[in-house]
Amino acid sequence: MPNKPGYFEKYYEENKGKISSNRKRKYEADPEYRSRVMAASRDYREAHRSEDRIRMPRYQKPVIEKAGDGSDVVLFSVGAMAAYLDRSVQAINHWERAGVLPPTPYRDERGFRFYTTDMMAAVRDAVGNKRRLFPVDPQMRENVLRVWKECGVPVKAQSMKAALANTVAVQQRRSSRAAAK
């Protein structure tokens, strides 16, 4: 009855220490056995390494959208921004409702908000290491908007498609101005 599930469990429980010590002794004494074990371990790691090395909740993984010129724009969810700022999603929501944080132009058809890395860095620089943002610095919203515009974020876009198209146009104008200087 060796194929019956659980057939060897009782034997293994009774002899676990002896089996383990024999395995360790063989690993130390037999180089061929050791190399087989190392190869099997390496193969196992390689097979499971196809997943992302950094485990991140699904809602924090970046979304790659196509811009107007076909280039990729990497967008992060509000959860990823909260993790980046070391704050809660509720804090980000509160800042946006209170007018501390300008609304993002990148919203998908479901209404989910997305941010670029430049946008997140601008908010991080504006917030700094303040744990509480109230009373609010009256210039914070304007500073964030100014940096977003400098980074090529179309602040007044009506839809995500329009925002992506305008992102490219603004970034191209900015790069052509920099090249002219």
Beta strands, then each sheet from edge to edge (+ up, - down):
strand 1: 63-66
strand 2: 72-77
strand 3: 106-107
strand 4: 113-115
sheet 1: 1+ 2- 4+ 3-
end
